[in-house]
Structures are given as C-alpha cells and as structure tokens.
Amino acid sequence: MSALTARLLGPQRRNLWFWVFVGPFAVGLGLFTYVPLAWSVYLSFFDAHNTVNPTHFIGLDNYVAMLGDDAFLGSLGTFLLFTAFIVPATFALSLALALMVNRLRVARAFFRSVFFLPTACSYVVASLIWKLSLFNGVRFGLANTVLGWFGIDQVAWLSTTSPPWYWLVIVTVRLWLQAGFYMILFLAGLQRISPQLYEAAAVDGARPGWQVFRHLTFPQLRATSVAVLLLLVINSFQAFDEFYNLLSDARGYPPYARPPLVYLYYTALGRDQNLGLGSAGAVILAVIIAVATVGQARWFGLGRKEE
C-alpha cells in the first residue's frame, strides 16, 4: 500500500466508508462541473466555431471582442437594472415575512411552509404560469381581466417597451419564487437572538415596534443580511430561466431585456455557434461575479470577528 493510499484511508482504514459514500459524488463533481469549467476556459483562447476541439489559437482576441461588444455590455446593463429591482424587493419582503412568522404563536409551522413552498416550484413552470395565465397579453389573462373591471384597456405586458411593463412580470415571478427561501434564512437569524436582549430593551424603555427593530433586531441580523445580499446578487447574475421562458417565442428572443446568460446562450448555441466567444464571455461573467462577491463581503465585513 502506498503512502498516499494509507494516508487517505487513515489509521486502521477508518476513512474507508467516508470515501465509499463521498467518492462517487466527488468523481461526478469533477467530471461534470470542474472539467467543463476548465474546458470552457481553454476554449476561450481559441477560434471555436461549431467545435469543442479547436486548433486555431487566437489568444485574448475573444476577450477583446466580447468587451467591445455593445450587446454584451448592454446585457450587463440589463443585469444591473434587474438587480436594482429584485435585490431590495426580495430583501424587504423576505425580512417582513420572517418578522411576521416569527411573531406568530399559532400555526407558525403552517405559514412557514406556505411561504417556503414556491421555492420548490420550477422556474420554467412558474414563468409559463405568469406568461399564460396571469400576465397574458390578451383579455384572458388575470391582470387584464382585473384591469377590465375598472374600464382600463388591455396591456401587452411582455411586448410593451414604453413603459417597460415586462419588468413587472419578470420581477414578480422571481420574487414569488425566492422570497420564501430567504425568509427561512432570516427566521434562523431571528431565532438566534436572545430573548434577554428584548427584556433588557423593555427595561430601558425601548418602545416595541420600529424602535426595537431599528436598534436591536436589525443590527443582530447583520451577518444574515450580508449573506442574503450576497446570494441575491449572485442569483441575479445567473438569471436565465424566467427571462428566456417569458420573453422568447416562435420568432426568437426580443432585442430588449437580455441578461448575460441569455446573450451568451445565443452566442454559443445560436446561428454561429461561436463557442470560443461564448466561453470568453462566461469567463468574464464569472470574474465579475467573483469580484462583486468578494468586494461586497469585504465592504460589509463578512467573516470579520465581532468586537
């Protein structure tokens, strides 16, 4: 037995069962996640039209072309606008739901489950429900039916760009899908706050409600809030399903509201199938996500020792 094998198995092979259970998942993670990622980085330095085995090395040309592409830069602008809508809305709604559920004395588990249940729904299914049933551009949609009760004309929610009503559809479906998950995170943070702090605040004359929330509850949720913000920003970068399923049709995808992943999807798998250019865009996007995440974590002091 080699020294490496003996070290992996541990004394008296105590780690054997660990590797029996973890090994297949580690192999799958490497084959289906890390190998494709490494190959994508490799493709980004080649002229890879309609092939994943390119031979023409072009260096940084794909990166230069992508950074000079107005469509790609516009997709990043779409991401920023989407983030400006969805991050504060989800943060505020999930925190409000957590505060309400935490104050319940009866049926707390029921309401926690009800609000969390949409998280289990597929983004594709939810997008189709929003598109075909709630915000259908004809009179059969629920939103247009309600508007008709008040004598308001029908609205083509997903094709109207002035004003851009499609943002209402995109933001509400994402809000419905993910608010319950972040509510659970805030609930966990709320339940970690010692009741003695509230008793001490009451003794000091703090008024229940906004004053206690502002000066006691919210500061105690600092670590949870930072984690929620980080996850929200990362998930915003990865937006694809709701945009693609809401806005695309038999004619293709409209020229507006294209987030980075939708743009890269059409670049790599569209008519030209430029896998090298698409891979370069994916690497740029990954670097932006990493820089934004690390910068946000350092800005909020995530992981910093509490004084």
Secondary structure, DSSP 8 states (H G I E B T S, - for coil): --HHHHHHH-GGGTTHHHHHHHHHHHHHHIIIIIHHHHHHHHHTTB--BS-SS---B-TTHHHHHHHT-HHHHHHHHHHHHHHHHHHHHHHHHHHHHHHHHHH-SSSHHHHHHHHHGGGGS-HHHHHHHIIIIIS-SSTTSHHHHHHHHTT-----TTT-BTTBTHHHHHHHHHHHHHHHHHHHHHHHHHHTS-HHHHHHHHHTT--TTHHHIIIIIHHHTHHHHHHHHHHHHHHHHT--HHHHHHH-BTTB--SSS--HHHHHHHHHHSSS-BHHHHHHHHHHHHHHHHHHHHHHHHHHTTT----
